Structure formats: structure tokens, C-alpha cells
């Protein structure tokens, strides 16, 4: 069984936005809140059920790295993705030292803040159902509150 930190660490690889055939029709706005440090990079990934936390970064439906040097003030960061309507789940971590690694201590406890959609907070690998949300034809807006 792989650990929660292993799955989050897979986001350290370059995120590749991929999509199936068809027109993108809906906007997903993801707000990232509770950012306690100004430096580093936020690494955000959106998944479908079939590829939830897949170790292959090419299977991320939408993803990006947001350099916090671009942030103005202390407001939450908002990123937007164009997606087909459907069910998705999202994860973000704050790569504080921008080393492309989800850092943890010698006990395996995360040293960098992270968050899953729908506020999932248990110390186990979440199922897609734990984190899923719906993007309708009119889009959706969610907030991920960093912890750690």
C-alpha cells in the first residue's frame, strides 16, 4: 500500500494538462486559501475517477504550477481550468522550497502544506468519492484550504 505522501509527491513531476476529445465548455475556478508562506510554488492537479491519483503525471486531466512570486497581497490564489462537465477531484501542495519534491520529515509526516478537494483531512489515501465534486455546464468554483 502506498502512502498519502507518495501520491502527493507524484505531483512534483511536471504537470501535463490532457483532455479527451470534445469541446471544453465549463470553467472550474479553484481557490487556494490558507497560504502561510510567500515563496515557493503551488502544484495543482485535477483528476477524473478513472485516473485518481495515478502515478503517471500525463493522466492528470488539468494541472499547473503557480509561482507565488506572481501573487499580489495575501488574497487566496485562484486558478482556472476549462473542463468538460463531469465529476472531478483535485489536490494541491505548496512546494515551499520549489525543489519539485513533497517534503516530509523522517517519520514520513508532510513538512509542506497540502489539500484535497471537499476538505478531505484523514491520514490515509483518499478515495475519489472522498474528494469528488461536479462541474456543471455553467462551471464550478471550489476552495482548497492548505493544511500542514
Helices and strands as residue ranges (DSSP letters): H 4-9, G 10-12, E 26-33, E 41-47, G 49-51, G 57-59, E 62-67, G 68-70, E 77-83, E 86-95, E 114-116, G 117-119, H 128-131, E 133-135, E 140-145
